[in-house]
Amino acid sequence: MARETTQEAFTTASADGGFVIDAWEPDEYASGHVPGARLMPLHSVSARCGELPTDRPVFVICASGNRSRTAAGRMNSRGIDAYSVSGGTGAWARAGDPIEAGHHEHAA
């Protein structure tokens, strides 16, 4: 089972340069995501865990937290210190935190 983190803890980790993965599909990601989040669609997580750091936490986000819980669970089973962000990007945006649209250098 995946571990979860609160929006408050995620906001702090994100501000401190935390490693953030977005489990959305590319078109969803392009429509608006947490700045600095790296795109890793849920279906690709198992094959791409080798791209993730093992020396620090990984925060996984999606729209509401469903896909991120699944993705974080897959990461945890492969030795990654991953946490699903409770409430997802929706809660992030409702709190007034910034959203970035379009693809950028972190997108896959």
MDAnalysis code that builds the backbone (N, CA, C; Angstrom):
import MDAnalysis as mda
import numpy as np

u = mda.Universe.empty(324, n_residues=108, atom_resindex=np.repeat(np.arange(108), 3), trajectory=True)
u.add_TopologyAttr("name", ["N", "CA", "C"] * 108)
u.add_TopologyAttr("resid", np.arange(1, 109))
u.add_TopologyAttr("resname", ["MET", "ALA", "ARG", "GLU", "THR", "THR", "GLN", "GLU", "ALA", "PHE", "THR", "THR", "ALA", "SER", "ALA", "ASP", "GLY", "GLY", "PHE", "VAL", "ILE", "ASP", "ALA", "TRP", "GLU", "PRO", "ASP", "GLU", "TYR", "ALA", "SER", "GLY", "HIS", "VAL", "PRO", "GLY", "ALA", "ARG", "LEU", "MET", "PRO", "LEU", "HIS", "SER", "VAL", "SER", "ALA", "ARG", "CYS", "GLY", "GLU", "LEU", "PRO", "THR", "ASP", "ARG", "PRO", "VAL", "PHE", "VAL", "ILE", "CYS", "ALA", "SER", "GLY", "ASN", "ARG", "SER", "ARG", "THR", "ALA", "ALA", "GLY", "ARG", "MET", "ASN", "SER", "ARG", "GLY", "ILE", "ASP", "ALA", "TYR", "SER", "VAL", "SER", "GLY", "GLY", "THR", "GLY", "ALA", "TRP", "ALA", "ARG", "ALA", "GLY", "ASP", "PRO", "ILE", "GLU", "ALA", "GLY", "HIS", "HIS", "GLU", "HIS", "ALA", "ALA"])
u.atoms.positions = np.array([
    [0.846, -1.190, 0.000],
    [0.000, 0.000, 0.000],
    [0.885, 1.244, 0.000],
    [0.475, 2.215, -0.761],
    [1.240, 3.456, -0.889],
    [1.088, 4.329, 0.346],
    [2.141, 5.056, 0.623],
    [2.100, 6.039, 1.696],
    [1.632, 7.358, 1.109],
    [0.969, 8.148, 1.942],
    [0.479, 9.453, 1.487],
    [1.121, 10.565, 2.300],
    [1.181, 11.733, 1.681],
    [1.630, 12.922, 2.366],
    [0.545, 13.981, 2.219],
    [0.501, 14.886, 3.136],
    [-0.497, 15.956, 3.104],
    [-0.092, 17.038, 2.113],
    [-1.044, 17.861, 1.739],
    [-0.758, 19.006, 0.873],
    [0.250, 19.931, 1.544],
    [0.118, 20.123, 2.839],
    [1.017, 21.020, 3.558],
    [2.464, 20.517, 3.497],
    [2.657, 19.228, 3.748],
    [4.006, 18.654, 3.694],
    [4.540, 18.689, 2.266],
    [3.668, 18.462, 1.297],
    [4.085, 18.506, -0.104],
    [4.483, 19.924, -0.508],
    [3.736, 20.919, -0.061],
    [4.063, 22.314, -0.379],
    [5.467, 22.642, 0.127],
    [5.777, 22.217, 1.334],
    [7.104, 22.449, 1.901],
    [8.165, 21.706, 1.103],
    [7.929, 20.431, 0.808],
    [8.902, 19.627, 0.064],
    [9.114, 20.191, -1.340],
    [8.047, 20.625, -1.972],
    [8.138, 21.192, -3.313],
    [8.959, 22.477, -3.305],
    [8.722, 23.320, -2.318],
    [9.479, 24.574, -2.195],
    [10.956, 24.314, -1.932],
    [11.252, 23.181, -1.295],
    [12.636, 22.821, -0.985],
    [13.298, 22.016, -2.108],
    [12.643, 21.959, -3.285],
    [13.219, 21.251, -4.426],
    [12.945, 19.767, -4.447],
    [11.862, 19.333, -3.818],
    [11.508, 17.913, -3.800],
    [11.357, 17.340, -5.202],
    [11.576, 16.036, -5.334],
    [11.476, 15.334, -6.612],
    [10.007, 14.967, -6.816],
    [9.379, 15.562, -7.832],
    [7.937, 15.391, -8.048],
    [7.678, 14.686, -9.375],
    [6.868, 13.647, -9.310],
    [6.421, 12.905, -10.490],
    [4.930, 13.135, -10.664],
    [4.519, 13.414, -11.889],
    [3.102, 13.554, -12.227],
    [2.690, 12.299, -12.977],
    [1.697, 11.579, -12.481],
    [1.268, 10.308, -13.056],
    [0.189, 10.456, -14.124],
    [-0.039, 11.658, -14.589],
    [-1.038, 11.894, -15.633],
    [-0.568, 11.412, -16.993],
    [-1.478, 11.445, -17.946],
    [-1.161, 11.237, -19.351],
    [-0.655, 12.564, -19.914],
    [0.102, 12.538, -20.999],
    [0.695, 13.774, -21.533],
    [-0.289, 14.914, -21.802],
    [-1.467, 14.624, -22.334],
    [-2.427, 15.701, -22.616],
    [-2.971, 16.313, -21.329],
    [-3.162, 15.503, -20.302],
    [-3.613, 16.019, -19.009],
    [-2.525, 16.888, -18.389],
    [-1.311, 16.397, -18.440],
    [-0.155, 17.116, -17.899],
    [-0.021, 18.483, -18.568],
    [-0.166, 18.516, -19.891],
    [-0.034, 19.766, -20.643],
    [-1.103, 20.776, -20.263],
    [-2.258, 20.291, -19.805],
    [-3.353, 21.206, -19.455],
    [-3.115, 21.931, -18.136],
    [-2.204, 21.437, -17.313],
    [-1.870, 22.120, -16.062],
    [-1.327, 21.171, -15.021],
    [-0.124, 21.478, -14.515],
    [0.543, 20.609, -13.548],
    [1.334, 21.449, -12.553],
    [1.785, 20.806, -11.497],
    [2.619, 21.456, -10.489],
    [3.952, 21.823, -11.153],
    [4.393, 23.060, -11.026],
    [5.669, 23.448, -11.640],
    [6.817, 22.536, -11.198],
    [7.609, 22.124, -12.171],
    [8.757, 21.268, -11.895],
    [8.454, 19.783, -11.855],
    [7.178, 19.408, -11.923],
    [6.816, 17.989, -11.895],
    [7.273, 17.307, -13.177],
    [7.822, 16.124, -13.031],
    [8.263, 15.334, -14.180],
    [7.146, 14.379, -14.574],
    [6.862, 14.314, -15.842],
    [5.792, 13.456, -16.334],
    [6.235, 12.003, -16.384],
    [5.458, 11.137, -15.727],
    [5.660, 9.694, -15.792],
    [4.273, 9.058, -15.704],
    [3.599, 8.897, -16.861],
    [2.254, 8.331, -16.835],
    [2.208, 7.006, -16.072],
    [1.097, 6.773, -15.407],
    [0.940, 5.591, -14.568],
    [1.343, 4.317, -15.292],
    [0.931, 4.153, -16.539],
    [1.227, 2.911, -17.263],
    [2.721, 2.684, -17.477],
    [3.537, 3.725, -17.319],
    [4.977, 3.583, -17.556],
    [5.806, 3.462, -16.271],
    [5.176, 3.592, -15.126],
    [5.908, 3.641, -13.854],
    [6.757, 2.394, -13.611],
    [6.196, 1.223, -13.762],
    [6.951, -0.002, -13.468],
    [8.217, -0.089, -14.311],
    [8.122, 0.269, -15.573],
    [9.273, 0.184, -16.479],
    [10.288, 1.298, -16.248],
    [9.861, 2.398, -15.618],
    [10.739, 3.556, -15.502],
    [11.252, 3.837, -14.087],
    [11.016, 2.951, -13.154],
    [11.471, 3.178, -11.773],
    [12.976, 3.395, -11.686],
    [13.736, 2.856, -12.606],
    [15.178, 3.038, -12.607],
    [15.600, 4.480, -12.819],
    [14.689, 5.329, -13.293],
    [14.978, 6.744, -13.507],
    [14.825, 7.567, -12.231],
    [14.301, 6.951, -11.184],
    [13.982, 7.678, -9.959],
    [15.117, 7.624, -8.946],
    [15.243, 8.679, -8.147],
    [16.293, 8.669, -7.123],
    [15.966, 7.682, -6.004],
    [16.993, 7.117, -5.432],
    [16.810, 6.210, -4.296],
    [17.353, 6.820, -3.013],
    [17.891, 8.041, -3.122],
    [18.504, 8.685, -1.961],
    [17.659, 9.805, -1.369],
    [16.451, 9.975, -1.875],
    [15.553, 11.006, -1.344],
    [14.116, 10.660, -1.696],
    [13.154, 11.261, -1.003],
    [11.750, 10.963, -1.274],
    [11.314, 11.417, -2.666],
    [10.356, 10.694, -3.201],
    [9.717, 11.031, -4.468],
    [8.243, 11.297, -4.151],
    [7.745, 12.430, -4.608],
    [6.345, 12.800, -4.383],
    [5.592, 12.601, -5.686],
    [4.500, 11.832, -5.629],
    [3.737, 11.487, -6.829],
    [2.380, 12.163, -6.744],
    [2.017, 12.844, -7.834],
    [0.766, 13.594, -7.857],
    [-0.013, 13.269, -9.120],
    [-1.322, 13.419, -9.044],
    [-2.219, 13.301, -10.188],
    [-3.397, 14.231, -9.886],
    [-4.491, 14.089, -10.574],
    [-5.615, 15.007, -10.385],
    [-6.166, 14.987, -8.963],
    [-6.460, 13.786, -8.454],
    [-7.111, 13.697, -7.147],
    [-6.399, 12.792, -6.146],
    [-5.490, 11.970, -6.611],
    [-4.760, 11.077, -5.716],
    [-4.937, 9.606, -6.025],
    [-5.825, 9.233, -6.940],
    [-6.038, 7.813, -7.238],
    [-4.861, 7.197, -7.989],
    [-4.487, 7.777, -9.113],
    [-3.361, 7.248, -9.882],
    [-2.047, 7.389, -9.112],
    [-1.914, 8.492, -8.384],
    [-0.657, 8.686, -7.651],
    [-0.488, 7.644, -6.553],
    [-1.569, 7.202, -5.935],
    [-1.469, 6.138, -4.923],
    [-0.980, 4.841, -5.562],
    [-1.534, 4.523, -6.721],
    [-1.113, 3.310, -7.425],
    [0.346, 3.415, -7.837],
    [0.724, 4.549, -8.412],
    [2.105, 4.753, -8.857],
    [3.072, 4.699, -7.675],
    [2.755, 5.370, -6.585],
    [3.629, 5.367, -5.405],
    [3.761, 3.954, -4.838],
    [2.686, 3.197, -4.853],
    [2.746, 1.807, -4.388],
    [3.698, 0.974, -5.235],
    [3.647, 1.166, -6.552],
    [4.564, 0.445, -7.447],
    [6.006, 0.858, -7.170],
    [6.204, 2.139, -6.947],
    [7.551, 2.634, -6.639],
    [8.054, 2.075, -5.319],
    [7.191, 2.087, -4.295],
    [7.569, 1.544, -2.983],
    [7.991, 0.083, -3.096],
    [7.280, -0.682, -3.909],
    [7.606, -2.113, -4.048],
    [8.947, -2.326, -4.732],
    [9.480, -1.279, -5.351],
    [10.784, -1.354, -6.013],
    [11.868, -0.588, -5.244],
    [11.576, -0.289, -3.980],
    [12.575, 0.322, -3.109],
    [12.674, 1.830, -3.187],
    [11.734, 2.487, -3.833],
    [11.726, 3.951, -3.930],
    [10.935, 4.500, -2.740],
    [11.444, 5.531, -2.102],
    [10.778, 6.192, -0.977],
    [9.742, 7.163, -1.541],
    [8.595, 6.634, -1.989],
    [7.585, 7.426, -2.694],
    [6.355, 7.684, -1.832],
    [5.771, 8.862, -2.059],
    [4.582, 9.286, -1.327],
    [3.565, 9.851, -2.305],
    [2.327, 9.424, -2.201],
    [1.235, 9.991, -2.978],
    [0.788, 11.286, -2.302],
    [0.534, 12.296, -3.099],
    [0.100, 13.586, -2.562],
    [-1.417, 13.566, -2.402],
    [-1.862, 13.608, -1.172],
    [-3.291, 13.582, -0.853],
    [-4.009, 14.772, -1.493],
    [-5.089, 14.492, -2.193],
    [-5.883, 15.550, -2.818],
    [-5.399, 15.967, -4.190],
    [-4.179, 15.592, -4.545],
    [-3.647, 15.811, -5.877],
    [-3.538, 17.258, -6.328],
    [-3.427, 17.406, -7.639],
    [-3.285, 18.722, -8.242],
    [-4.520, 19.583, -8.008],
    [-5.673, 18.946, -7.903],
    [-6.899, 19.690, -7.622],
    [-6.809, 20.441, -6.307],
    [-6.365, 19.778, -5.257],
    [-6.217, 20.433, -3.948],
    [-5.118, 21.486, -3.997],
    [-4.044, 21.205, -4.718],
    [-2.937, 22.159, -4.889],
    [-3.475, 23.460, -5.496],
    [-4.242, 23.334, -6.584],
    [-4.793, 24.511, -7.266],
    [-5.807, 25.237, -6.390],
    [-6.667, 24.491, -5.706],
    [-7.671, 25.119, -4.826],
    [-7.024, 25.907, -3.699],
    [-5.817, 25.513, -3.305],
    [-5.092, 26.228, -2.248],
    [-4.424, 27.492, -2.779],
    [-4.540, 27.706, -4.097],
    [-3.953, 28.901, -4.697],
    [-2.500, 28.740, -5.104],
    [-2.001, 27.504, -5.073],
    [-0.626, 27.254, -5.488],
    [-0.536, 27.291, -7.014],
    [0.644, 27.600, -7.552],
    [0.773, 27.801, -8.996],
    [0.600, 26.523, -9.817],
    [0.044, 26.706, -10.998],
    [-0.120, 25.640, -11.987],
    [0.597, 26.088, -13.254],
    [1.331, 25.174, -13.839],
    [2.056, 25.452, -15.079],
    [1.404, 24.653, -16.203],
    [1.135, 25.284, -17.325],
    [0.518, 24.599, -18.463],
    [1.560, 24.340, -19.540],
    [1.291, 23.364, -20.375],
    [2.163, 23.029, -21.489],
    [3.231, 22.021, -21.094],
    [3.949, 21.580, -22.101],
    [5.057, 20.650, -21.877],
    [6.305, 21.476, -21.576],
    [7.211, 20.942, -20.823],
    [8.479, 21.620, -20.551],
    [9.583, 20.589, -20.480],
    [10.774, 20.999, -20.133],
    [11.943, 20.121, -20.204],
    [11.861, 18.871, -19.344],
    [10.996, 18.839, -18.345],
    [10.900, 17.649, -17.501],
    [9.936, 16.604, -18.079],
    [9.161, 16.993, -19.074],
    [8.160, 16.065, -19.624],
    [8.832, 14.939, -20.401],
    [8.233, 13.765, -20.327],
    [8.758, 12.611, -21.069],
    [8.245, 12.642, -22.489],
])
